[in-house]
Amino acid sequence: MKVLLSILFLSMSMALSAQIANDLEIYTDNGAKFTMYMNGQKINDTPQPRVKVENTHHDFAEIKLVTEGGKTLIKKRILIGMNRSENGAPVVPSAVVYKIIEKKGKLKLKMVSNSDKKIQTDGDIINIDTGGR
C-alpha cells in the first residue's frame, strides 16, 4: 500500500511539473501570413500573421517560416527559454516573442521580449469586456 501511494504521488507531481513550460510567439506587423514549423512539426494549418506555441518543453528550436505560396522565409535555430536551475533556484519557464523584420533586404527574426512566464497559482481569472476600447 505504501509503495502504491508513493508511486501515485510521484506520478502526480511529475504530471503537474510537466504542464508548465515555455511559450513562443512570432509575428509580423505588415500583415504577411506565414506557416510555422518547429523542429519539423507544422504548428499552424492556416497561414497567420501571428503564431503562438504554448507550453513547449524546448529551450531551443529549429524554426522554419513559410509563405502562403510555399517559399521559405526564414529557417533558424532560436532560443525559447533558459530553464536551467542555478544554485537550487526554482526553474522558471519563459515567454518569448520574436518579430519578423527586414534588414538589408533580408528577413530576420528579432527578439522583442523574453520574460518569465506568468503563472497563476491561485485566485480567479476575470475577463473584463471593455467594449472594444
N, CA, C and O atoms as a GROMACS GRO file, in nm:
protein
  532
    1MET      N    1   0.083  -0.120   0.000
    1MET     CA    2   0.000   0.000   0.000
    1MET      C    3   0.087   0.125   0.000
    1MET      O    4   0.059   0.221  -0.072
    2LYS      N    5   0.193   0.122   0.082
    2LYS     CA    6   0.283   0.236   0.092
    2LYS      C    7   0.353   0.261  -0.043
    2LYS      O    8   0.370   0.375  -0.084
    3VAL      N    9   0.392   0.154  -0.109
    3VAL     CA   10   0.458   0.164  -0.240
    3VAL      C   11   0.361   0.221  -0.343
    3VAL      O   12   0.398   0.307  -0.423
    4LEU      N   13   0.238   0.175  -0.340
    4LEU     CA   14   0.136   0.224  -0.434
    4LEU      C   15   0.112   0.373  -0.416
    4LEU      O   16   0.103   0.446  -0.514
    5LEU      N   17   0.102   0.418  -0.293
    5LEU     CA   18   0.082   0.560  -0.265
    5LEU      C   19   0.203   0.642  -0.309
    5LEU      O   20   0.188   0.753  -0.361
    6SER      N   21   0.322   0.589  -0.288
    6SER     CA   22   0.444   0.659  -0.330
    6SER      C   23   0.448   0.675  -0.481
    6SER      O   24   0.482   0.782  -0.532
    7ILE      N   25   0.414   0.570  -0.552
    7ILE     CA   26   0.412   0.574  -0.698
    7ILE      C   27   0.306   0.673  -0.747
    7ILE      O   28   0.332   0.751  -0.839
    8LEU      N   29   0.190   0.672  -0.687
    8LEU     CA   30   0.082   0.764  -0.724
    8LEU      C   31   0.125   0.909  -0.700
    8LEU      O   32   0.104   0.994  -0.786
    9PHE      N   33   0.183   0.937  -0.585
    9PHE     CA   34   0.228   1.072  -0.554
    9PHE      C   35   0.336   1.117  -0.651
    9PHE      O   36   0.333   1.231  -0.699
   10LEU      N   37   0.432   1.031  -0.682
   10LEU     CA   38   0.540   1.064  -0.773
   10LEU      C   39   0.486   1.094  -0.913
   10LEU      O   40   0.528   1.191  -0.976
   11SER      N   41   0.395   1.012  -0.963
   11SER     CA   42   0.340   1.034  -1.097
   11SER      C   43   0.257   1.162  -1.104
   11SER      O   44   0.258   1.231  -1.206
   12MET      N   45   0.185   1.194  -0.997
   12MET     CA   46   0.106   1.318  -0.995
   12MET      C   47   0.197   1.440  -0.994
   12MET      O   48   0.170   1.537  -1.064
   13SER      N   49   0.303   1.436  -0.916
   13SER     CA   50   0.394   1.551  -0.910
   13SER      C   51   0.467   1.569  -1.042
   13SER      O   52   0.491   1.683  -1.084
   14MET      N   53   0.502   1.461  -1.110
   14MET     CA   54   0.566   1.470  -1.241
   14MET      C   55   0.470   1.527  -1.343
   14MET      O   56   0.510   1.608  -1.427
   15ALA      N   57   0.345   1.487  -1.339
   15ALA     CA   58   0.245   1.537  -1.432
   15ALA      C   59   0.221   1.685  -1.412
   15ALA      O   60   0.206   1.759  -1.509
   16LEU      N   61   0.216   1.729  -1.288
   16LEU     CA   62   0.195   1.871  -1.261
   16LEU      C   63   0.313   1.955  -1.306
   16LEU      O   64   0.293   2.062  -1.364
   17SER      N   65   0.434   1.910  -1.281
   17SER     CA   66   0.551   1.988  -1.321
   17SER      C   67   0.569   1.988  -1.472
   17SER      O   68   0.627   2.081  -1.527
   18ALA      N   69   0.521   1.886  -1.541
   18ALA     CA   70   0.534   1.878  -1.686
   18ALA      C   71   0.438   1.970  -1.759
   18ALA      O   72   0.454   1.991  -1.879
   19GLN      N   73   0.339   2.025  -1.691
   19GLN     CA   74   0.241   2.109  -1.756
   19GLN      C   75   0.287   2.253  -1.773
   19GLN      O   76   0.228   2.327  -1.852
   20ILE      N   77   0.389   2.295  -1.702
   20ILE     CA   78   0.435   2.433  -1.708
   20ILE      C   79   0.561   2.437  -1.792
   20ILE      O   80   0.662   2.377  -1.756
   21ALA      N   81   0.556   2.508  -1.904
   21ALA     CA   82   0.670   2.513  -1.994
   21ALA      C   83   0.673   2.649  -2.065
   21ALA      O   84   0.596   2.740  -2.033
   22ASN      N   85   0.763   2.660  -2.161
   22ASN     CA   86   0.786   2.787  -2.231
   22ASN      C   87   0.678   2.818  -2.334
   22ASN      O   88   0.613   2.729  -2.388
   23ASP      N   89   0.660   2.949  -2.359
   23ASP     CA   90   0.572   2.998  -2.466
   23ASP      C   91   0.657   3.070  -2.569
   23ASP      O   92   0.754   3.138  -2.534
   24LEU      N   93   0.621   3.055  -2.696
   24LEU     CA   94   0.690   3.122  -2.807
   24LEU      C   95   0.586   3.188  -2.894
   24LEU      O   96   0.484   3.128  -2.928
   25GLU      N   97   0.611   3.312  -2.932
   25GLU     CA   98   0.522   3.385  -3.023
   25GLU      C   99   0.609   3.451  -3.129
   25GLU      O  100   0.710   3.513  -3.098
   26ILE      N  101   0.567   3.437  -3.256
   26ILE     CA  102   0.636   3.502  -3.370
   26ILE      C  103   0.530   3.577  -3.448
   26ILE      O  104   0.422   3.525  -3.475
   27TYR      N  105   0.562   3.702  -3.484
   27TYR     CA  106   0.465   3.782  -3.558
   27TYR      C  107   0.533   3.873  -3.659
   27TYR      O  108   0.653   3.898  -3.653
   28THR      N  109   0.451   3.922  -3.751
   28THR     CA  110   0.494   4.024  -3.846
   28THR      C  111   0.393   4.137  -3.837
   28THR      O  112   0.273   4.113  -3.830
   29ASP      N  113   0.440   4.260  -3.838
   29ASP     CA  114   0.347   4.373  -3.824
   29ASP      C  115   0.298   4.427  -3.959
   29ASP      O  116   0.220   4.522  -3.962
   30ASN      N  117   0.344   4.367  -4.070
   30ASN     CA  118   0.294   4.412  -4.200
   30ASN      C  119   0.177   4.328  -4.252
   30ASN      O  120   0.130   4.350  -4.364
   31GLY      N  121   0.131   4.234  -4.173
   31GLY     CA  122   0.015   4.153  -4.209
   31GLY      C  123   0.045   4.032  -4.296
   31GLY      O  124  -0.046   3.957  -4.330
   32ALA      N  125   0.172   4.013  -4.332
   32ALA     CA  126   0.210   3.897  -4.414
   32ALA      C  127   0.183   3.769  -4.335
   32ALA      O  128   0.222   3.757  -4.219
   33LYS      N  129   0.117   3.675  -4.400
   33LYS     CA  130   0.081   3.550  -4.334
   33LYS      C  131   0.186   3.443  -4.362
   33LYS      O  132   0.245   3.437  -4.470
   34PHE      N  133   0.209   3.359  -4.261
   34PHE     CA  134   0.309   3.253  -4.274
   34PHE      C  135   0.265   3.130  -4.197
   34PHE      O  136   0.178   3.136  -4.109
   35THR      N  137   0.326   3.018  -4.231
   35THR     CA  138   0.308   2.893  -4.159
   35THR      C  139   0.439   2.866  -4.086
   35THR      O  140   0.548   2.884  -4.143
   36MET      N  141   0.429   2.823  -3.962
   36MET     CA  142   0.549   2.797  -3.883
   36MET      C  143   0.566   2.648  -3.860
   36MET      O  144   0.471   2.576  -3.830
   37TYR      N  145   0.690   2.604  -3.875
   37TYR     CA  146   0.730   2.468  -3.842
   37TYR      C  147   0.831   2.478  -3.728
   37TYR      O  148   0.925   2.558  -3.734
   38MET      N  149   0.812   2.397  -3.625
   38MET     CA  150   0.906   2.394  -3.513
   38MET      C  151   0.960   2.253  -3.501
   38MET      O  152   0.884   2.158  -3.476
   39ASN      N  153   1.090   2.238  -3.518
   39ASN     CA  154   1.156   2.107  -3.516
   39ASN      C  155   1.088   2.010  -3.612
   39ASN      O  156   1.070   1.892  -3.580
   40GLY      N  157   1.049   2.059  -3.728
   40GLY     CA  158   0.988   1.977  -3.833
   40GLY      C  159   0.838   1.957  -3.821
   40GLY      O  160   0.777   1.900  -3.911
   41GLN      N  161   0.778   2.001  -3.713
   41GLN     CA  162   0.634   1.984  -3.692
   41GLN      C  163   0.560   2.112  -3.732
   41GLN      O  164   0.595   2.222  -3.689
   42LYS      N  165   0.458   2.095  -3.815
   42LYS     CA  166   0.376   2.208  -3.858
   42LYS      C  167   0.293   2.258  -3.740
   42LYS      O  168   0.220   2.180  -3.678
   43ILE      N  169   0.303   2.388  -3.710
   43ILE     CA  170   0.235   2.444  -3.595
   43ILE      C  171   0.096   2.496  -3.630
   43ILE      O  172   0.000   2.468  -3.559
   44ASN      N  173   0.084   2.571  -3.740
   44ASN     CA  174  -0.046   2.626  -3.779
   44ASN      C  175  -0.083   2.578  -3.919
   44ASN      O  176  -0.004   2.588  -4.012
   45ASP      N  177  -0.207   2.527  -3.933
   45ASP     CA  178  -0.253   2.476  -4.062
   45ASP      C  179  -0.284   2.588  -4.160
   45ASP      O  180  -0.258   2.575  -4.280
   46THR      N  181  -0.338   2.698  -4.111
   46THR     CA  182  -0.373   2.812  -4.194
   46THR      C  183  -0.270   2.923  -4.171
   46THR      O  184  -0.244   2.958  -4.056
   47PRO      N  185  -0.210   2.978  -4.277
   47PRO     CA  186  -0.113   3.086  -4.259
   47PRO      C  187  -0.173   3.204  -4.182
   47PRO      O  188  -0.285   3.246  -4.208
   48GLN      N  189  -0.096   3.256  -4.086
   48GLN     CA  190  -0.139   3.366  -4.000
   48GLN      C  191  -0.027   3.469  -3.987
   48GLN      O  192   0.090   3.434  -4.006
   49PRO      N  193  -0.058   3.596  -3.955
   49PRO     CA  194   0.047   3.695  -3.930
   49PRO      C  195   0.106   3.686  -3.789
   49PRO      O  196   0.206   3.752  -3.759
   50ARG      N  197   0.046   3.604  -3.702
   50ARG     CA  198   0.093   3.585  -3.564
   50ARG      C  199   0.068   3.439  -3.526
   50ARG      O  200  -0.044   3.389  -3.537
   51VAL      N  201   0.173   3.373  -3.481
   51VAL     CA  202   0.162   3.232  -3.442
   51VAL      C  203   0.220   3.216  -3.302
   51VAL      O  204   0.327   3.268  -3.272
   52LYS      N  205   0.147   3.144  -3.216
   52LYS     CA  206   0.189   3.124  -3.079
   52LYS      C  207   0.194   2.975  -3.046
   52LYS      O  208   0.103   2.900  -3.080
   53VAL      N  209   0.302   2.935  -2.981
   53VAL     CA  210   0.318   2.798  -2.931
   53VAL      C  211   0.320   2.808  -2.780
   53VAL      O  212   0.404   2.878  -2.722
   54GLU      N  213   0.229   2.739  -2.715
   54GLU     CA  214   0.221   2.743  -2.570
   54GLU      C  215   0.269   2.612  -2.509
   54GLU      O  216   0.244   2.504  -2.563
   55ASN      N  217   0.337   2.623  -2.398
   55ASN     CA  218   0.380   2.508  -2.318
   55ASN      C  219   0.468   2.410  -2.392
   55ASN      O  220   0.443   2.289  -2.390
   56THR      N  221   0.570   2.462  -2.459
   56THR     CA  222   0.669   2.375  -2.521
   56THR      C  223   0.784   2.352  -2.423
   56THR      O  224   0.822   2.444  -2.350
   57HIS      N  225   0.838   2.233  -2.422
   57HIS     CA  226   0.944   2.200  -2.328
   57HIS      C  227   1.083   2.218  -2.389
   57HIS      O  228   1.183   2.175  -2.331
   58HIS      N  229   1.089   2.281  -2.505
   58HIS     CA  230   1.217   2.307  -2.571
   58HIS      C  231   1.277   2.437  -2.521
   58HIS      O  232   1.205   2.535  -2.502
   59ASP      N  233   1.409   2.439  -2.499
   59ASP     CA  234   1.480   2.562  -2.470
   59ASP      C  235   1.528   2.627  -2.600
   59ASP      O  236   1.536   2.750  -2.609
   60PHE      N  237   1.559   2.545  -2.699
   60PHE     CA  238   1.597   2.591  -2.832
   60PHE      C  239   1.512   2.514  -2.932
   60PHE      O  240   1.468   2.402  -2.905
   61ALA      N  241   1.489   2.574  -3.049
   61ALA     CA  242   1.412   2.504  -3.151
   61ALA      C  243   1.456   2.549  -3.290
   61ALA      O  244   1.497   2.663  -3.309
   62GLU      N  245   1.446   2.458  -3.385
   62GLU     CA  246   1.470   2.489  -3.526
   62GLU      C  247   1.336   2.539  -3.582
   62GLU      O  248   1.239   2.464  -3.588
   63ILE      N  249   1.333   2.665  -3.623
   63ILE     CA  250   1.211   2.728  -3.673
   63ILE      C  251   1.222   2.748  -3.823
   63ILE      O  252   1.326   2.791  -3.873
   64LYS      N  253   1.115   2.716  -3.894
   64LYS     CA  254   1.106   2.744  -4.037
   64LYS      C  255   0.974   2.816  -4.062
   64LYS      O  256   0.868   2.767  -4.025
   65LEU      N  257   0.982   2.932  -4.125
   65LEU     CA  258   0.863   3.010  -4.159
   65LEU      C  259   0.846   3.008  -4.310
   65LEU      O  260   0.939   3.036  -4.385
   66VAL      N  261   0.723   2.973  -4.354
   66VAL     CA  262   0.694   2.954  -4.496
   66VAL      C  263   0.578   3.044  -4.536
   66VAL      O  264   0.478   3.054  -4.464
   67THR      N  265   0.590   3.110  -4.653
   67THR     CA  266   0.483   3.198  -4.703
   67THR      C  267   0.362   3.118  -4.746
   67THR      O  268   0.366   2.995  -4.753
   68GLU      N  269   0.254   3.190  -4.774
   68GLU     CA  270   0.132   3.125  -4.825
   68GLU      C  271   0.160   3.052  -4.956
   68GLU      O  272   0.097   2.950  -4.984
   69GLY      N  273   0.254   3.102  -5.035
   69GLY     CA  274   0.289   3.040  -5.162
   69GLY      C  275   0.386   2.924  -5.150
   69GLY      O  276   0.417   2.859  -5.250
   70GLY      N  277   0.437   2.897  -5.030
   70GLY     CA  278   0.527   2.784  -5.009
   70GLY      C  279   0.675   2.819  -5.006
   70GLY      O  280   0.758   2.730  -4.995
   71LYS      N  281   0.710   2.948  -5.017
   71LYS     CA  282   0.850   2.991  -5.015
   71LYS      C  283   0.900   3.001  -4.870
   71LYS      O  284   0.832   3.058  -4.785
   72THR      N  285   1.018   2.946  -4.844
   72THR     CA  286   1.076   2.955  -4.711
   72THR      C  287   1.127   3.096  -4.687
   72THR      O  288   1.212   3.146  -4.760
   73LEU      N  289   1.074   3.160  -4.583
   73LEU     CA  290   1.116   3.296  -4.546
   73LEU      C  291   1.239   3.293  -4.458
   73LEU      O  292   1.339   3.361  -4.485
   74ILE      N  293   1.231   3.214  -4.353
   74ILE     CA  294   1.337   3.208  -4.252
   74ILE      C  295   1.349   3.064  -4.204
   74ILE      O  296   1.249   2.995  -4.183
   75LYS      N  297   1.474   3.020  -4.187
   75LYS     CA  298   1.500   2.891  -4.124
   75LYS      C  299   1.615   2.916  -4.027
   75LYS      O  300   1.726   2.948  -4.069
   76LYS      N  301   1.587   2.901  -3.898
   76LYS     CA  302   1.685   2.940  -3.798
   76LYS      C  303   1.663   2.864  -3.668
   76LYS      O  304   1.550   2.828  -3.634
   77ARG      N  305   1.770   2.841  -3.596
   77ARG     CA  306   1.763   2.785  -3.460
   77ARG      C  307   1.752   2.903  -3.364
   77ARG      O  308   1.834   2.994  -3.367
   78ILE      N  309   1.649   2.901  -3.279
   78ILE     CA  310   1.625   3.014  -3.190
   78ILE      C  311   1.616   2.971  -3.044
   78ILE      O  312   1.592   2.855  -3.013
   79LEU      N  313   1.637   3.068  -2.957
   79LEU     CA  314   1.624   3.050  -2.814
   79LEU      C  315   1.477   3.068  -2.775
   79LEU      O  316   1.414   3.166  -2.814
   80ILE      N  317   1.425   2.975  -2.698
   80ILE     CA  318   1.288   2.988  -2.647
   80ILE      C  319   1.292   3.015  -2.497
   80ILE      O  320   1.220   3.103  -2.449
   81GLY      N  321   1.372   2.942  -2.423
   81GLY     CA  322   1.378   2.962  -2.279
   81GLY      C  323   1.504   2.903  -2.220
   81GLY      O  324   1.563   2.811  -2.276
   82MET      N  325   1.542   2.957  -2.108
   82MET     CA  326   1.658   2.905  -2.037
   82MET      C  327   1.611   2.847  -1.905
   82MET      O  328   1.623   2.910  -1.800
   83ASN      N  329   1.558   2.728  -1.911
   83ASN     CA  330   1.501   2.664  -1.792
   83ASN      C  331   1.607   2.590  -1.713
   83ASN      O  332   1.588   2.475  -1.674
   84ARG      N  333   1.718   2.655  -1.690
   84ARG     CA  334   1.824   2.595  -1.612
   84ARG      C  335   1.817   2.646  -1.468
   84ARG      O  336   1.808   2.766  -1.444
   85SER      N  337   1.820   2.556  -1.376
   85SER     CA  338   1.820   2.595  -1.235
   85SER      C  339   1.964   2.612  -1.189
   85SER      O  340   2.047   2.524  -1.209
   86GLU      N  341   1.992   2.727  -1.127
   86GLU     CA  342   2.125   2.753  -1.076
   86GLU      C  343   2.119   2.765  -0.924
   86GLU      O  344   2.033   2.834  -0.870
   87ASN      N  345   2.209   2.699  -0.858
   87ASN     CA  346   2.220   2.706  -0.712
   87ASN      C  347   2.090   2.671  -0.640
   87ASN      O  348   2.058   2.732  -0.538
   88GLY      N  349   2.016   2.576  -0.692
   88GLY     CA  350   1.894   2.531  -0.626
   88GLY      C  351   1.775   2.623  -0.645
   88GLY      O  352   1.670   2.602  -0.585
   89ALA      N  353   1.790   2.727  -0.729
   89ALA     CA  354   1.677   2.818  -0.753
   89ALA      C  355   1.570   2.745  -0.834
   89ALA      O  356   1.602   2.656  -0.913
   90PRO      N  357   1.444   2.781  -0.815
   90PRO     CA  358   1.338   2.713  -0.890
   90PRO      C  359   1.348   2.744  -1.039
   90PRO      O  360   1.390   2.852  -1.080
   91VAL      N  361   1.309   2.647  -1.120
   91VAL     CA  362   1.306   2.663  -1.264
   91VAL      C  363   1.185   2.747  -1.302
   91VAL      O  364   1.073   2.718  -1.259
   92VAL      N  365   1.209   2.850  -1.382
   92VAL     CA  366   1.101   2.940  -1.424
   92VAL      C  367   1.088   2.934  -1.575
   92VAL      O  368   1.185   2.964  -1.645
   93PRO      N  369   0.972   2.898  -1.627
   93PRO     CA  370   0.954   2.896  -1.772
   93PRO      C  371   0.952   3.037  -1.830
   93PRO      O  372   0.925   3.134  -1.760
   94SER      N  373   0.982   3.047  -1.960
   94SER     CA  374   0.990   3.176  -2.027
   94SER      C  375   0.875   3.197  -2.125
   94SER      O  376   0.816   3.102  -2.175
   95ALA      N  377   0.845   3.324  -2.150
   95ALA     CA  378   0.754   3.366  -2.256
   95ALA      C  379   0.836   3.453  -2.349
   95ALA      O  380   0.879   3.562  -2.311
   96VAL      N  381   0.859   3.406  -2.472
   96VAL     CA  382   0.949   3.473  -2.565
   96VAL      C  383   0.870   3.516  -2.689
   96VAL      O  384   0.787   3.442  -2.741
   97VAL      N  385   0.898   3.640  -2.735
   97VAL     CA  386   0.832   3.694  -2.853
   97VAL      C  387   0.938   3.738  -2.954
   97VAL      O  388   1.033   3.808  -2.919
   98TYR      N  389   0.922   3.694  -3.079
   98TYR     CA  390   1.007   3.735  -3.190
   98TYR      C  391   0.924   3.808  -3.294
   98TYR      O  392   0.806   3.777  -3.313
   99LYS      N  393   0.986   3.905  -3.360
   99LYS     CA  394   0.922   3.980  -3.468
   99LYS      C  395   1.001   3.956  -3.596
   99LYS      O  396   1.124   3.955  -3.594
  100ILE      N  397   0.930   3.937  -3.707
  100ILE     CA  398   0.994   3.922  -3.837
  100ILE      C  399   1.023   4.063  -3.888
  100ILE      O  400   0.932   4.144  -3.904
  101ILE      N  401   1.151   4.091  -3.914
  101ILE     CA  402   1.189   4.223  -3.965
  101ILE      C  403   1.266   4.207  -4.095
  101ILE      O  404   1.318   4.099  -4.126
  102GLU      N  405   1.273   4.314  -4.172
  102GLU     CA  406   1.354   4.315  -4.292
  102GLU      C  407   1.476   4.402  -4.265
  102GLU      O  408   1.463   4.518  -4.224
  103LYS      N  409   1.595   4.345  -4.289
  103LYS     CA  410   1.719   4.418  -4.266
  103LYS      C  411   1.812   4.392  -4.384
  103LYS      O  412   1.850   4.279  -4.412
  104LYS      N  413   1.846   4.500  -4.452
  104LYS     CA  414   1.933   4.493  -4.571
  104LYS      C  415   1.876   4.398  -4.675
  104LYS      O  416   1.950   4.320  -4.737
  105GLY      N  417   1.745   4.404  -4.694
  105GLY     CA  418   1.678   4.323  -4.796
  105GLY      C  419   1.653   4.179  -4.758
  105GLY      O  420   1.601   4.102  -4.840
  106LYS      N  421   1.688   4.139  -4.636
  106LYS     CA  422   1.667   4.000  -4.592
  106LYS      C  423   1.577   3.999  -4.471
  106LYS      O  424   1.581   4.090  -4.388
  107LEU      N  425   1.495   3.894  -4.460
  107LEU     CA  426   1.407   3.878  -4.344
  107LEU      C  427   1.484   3.811  -4.231
  107LEU      O  428   1.557   3.714  -4.252
  108LYS      N  429   1.464   3.864  -4.112
  108LYS     CA  430   1.531   3.810  -3.994
  108LYS      C  431   1.433   3.806  -3.878
  108LYS      O  432   1.330   3.872  -3.880
  109LEU      N  433   1.466   3.727  -3.776
  109LEU     CA  434   1.389   3.723  -3.653
  109LEU      C  435   1.459   3.809  -3.549
  109LEU      O  436   1.578   3.792  -3.523
  110LYS      N  437   1.386   3.902  -3.490
  110LYS     CA  438   1.440   3.988  -3.384
  110LYS      C  439   1.365   3.958  -3.255
  110LYS      O  440   1.242   3.961  -3.252
  111MET      N  441   1.439   3.927  -3.148
  111MET     CA  442   1.375   3.902  -3.020
  111MET      C  443   1.320   4.034  -2.966
  111MET      O  444   1.393   4.132  -2.952
  112VAL      N  445   1.191   4.035  -2.937
  112VAL     CA  446   1.123   4.154  -2.886
  112VAL      C  447   1.112   4.147  -2.734
  112VAL      O  448   1.126   4.248  -2.665
  113SER      N  449   1.087   4.027  -2.682
  113SER     CA  450   1.065   4.012  -2.539
  113SER      C  451   1.106   3.872  -2.495
  113SER      O  452   1.086   3.774  -2.566
  114ASN      N  453   1.165   3.865  -2.375
  114ASN     CA  454   1.199   3.738  -2.313
  114ASN      C  455   1.180   3.759  -2.163
  114ASN      O  456   1.263   3.820  -2.097
  115SER      N  457   1.070   3.708  -2.111
  115SER     CA  458   1.039   3.730  -1.970
  115SER      C  459   0.995   3.600  -1.904
  115SER      O  460   0.962   3.502  -1.971
  116ASP      N  461   0.996   3.602  -1.773
  116ASP     CA  462   0.944   3.488  -1.700
  116ASP      C  463   0.796   3.474  -1.732
  116ASP      O  464   0.721   3.572  -1.735
  117LYS      N  465   0.755   3.351  -1.754
  117LYS     CA  466   0.614   3.324  -1.782
  117LYS      C  467   0.532   3.347  -1.656
  117LYS      O  468   0.568   3.301  -1.547
  118LYS      N  469   0.422   3.419  -1.672
  118LYS     CA  470   0.335   3.446  -1.559
  118LYS      C  471   0.242   3.328  -1.540
  118LYS      O  472   0.166   3.291  -1.630
  119ILE      N  473   0.249   3.269  -1.422
  119ILE     CA  474   0.168   3.150  -1.392
  119ILE      C  475   0.079   3.183  -1.274
  119ILE      O  476   0.127   3.216  -1.166
  120GLN      N  477  -0.050   3.173  -1.296
  120GLN     CA  478  -0.144   3.199  -1.188
  120GLN      C  479  -0.157   3.074  -1.102
  120GLN      O  480  -0.192   2.967  -1.152
  121THR      N  481  -0.128   3.089  -0.975
  121THR     CA  482  -0.132   2.973  -0.886
  121THR      C  483  -0.255   2.971  -0.797
  121THR      O  484  -0.289   2.867  -0.741
  122ASP      N  485  -0.321   3.085  -0.783
  122ASP     CA  486  -0.442   3.086  -0.700
  122ASP      C  487  -0.532   3.200  -0.746
  122ASP      O  488  -0.491   3.284  -0.826
  123GLY      N  489  -0.652   3.202  -0.698
  123GLY     CA  490  -0.746   3.307  -0.732
  123GLY      C  491  -0.821   3.279  -0.861
  123GLY      O  492  -0.802   3.176  -0.926
  124ASP      N  493  -0.907   3.372  -0.896
  124ASP     CA  494  -0.991   3.359  -1.014
  124ASP      C  495  -0.935   3.441  -1.129
  124ASP      O  496  -0.870   3.543  -1.108
  125ILE      N  497  -0.961   3.395  -1.251
  125ILE     CA  498  -0.929   3.473  -1.370
  125ILE      C  499  -1.054   3.551  -1.407
  125ILE      O  500  -1.161   3.492  -1.424
  126ILE      N  501  -1.041   3.681  -1.419
  126ILE     CA  502  -1.155   3.765  -1.451
  126ILE      C  503  -1.130   3.834  -1.584
  126ILE      O  504  -1.034   3.909  -1.598
  127ASN      N  505  -1.217   3.808  -1.682
  127ASN     CA  506  -1.210   3.875  -1.811
  127ASN      C  507  -1.306   3.993  -1.809
  127ASN      O  508  -1.424   3.978  -1.777
  128ILE      N  509  -1.254   4.111  -1.843
  128ILE     CA  510  -1.336   4.232  -1.844
  128ILE      C  511  -1.357   4.275  -1.987
  128ILE      O  512  -1.260   4.297  -2.060
  129ASP      N  513  -1.481   4.287  -2.028
  129ASP     CA  514  -1.514   4.333  -2.162
  129ASP      C  515  -1.511   4.486  -2.162
  129ASP      O  516  -1.590   4.550  -2.093
  130THR      N  517  -1.418   4.542  -2.239
  130THR     CA  518  -1.406   4.688  -2.244
  130THR      C  519  -1.488   4.749  -2.357
  130THR      O  520  -1.482   4.870  -2.380
  131GLY      N  521  -1.562   4.668  -2.426
  131GLY     CA  522  -1.647   4.719  -2.535
  131GLY      C  523  -1.566   4.768  -2.654
  131GLY      O  524  -1.605   4.863  -2.722
  132GLY      N  525  -1.452   4.704  -2.679
  132GLY     CA  526  -1.369   4.738  -2.794
  132GLY      C  527  -1.278   4.858  -2.769
  132GLY      O  528  -1.216   4.908  -2.863
  133ARG      N  529  -1.269   4.903  -2.647
  133ARG     CA  530  -1.179   5.017  -2.617
  133ARG      C  531  -1.042   4.970  -2.583
  133ARG      O  532  -0.954   5.052  -2.556
   0.00000   0.00000   0.00000
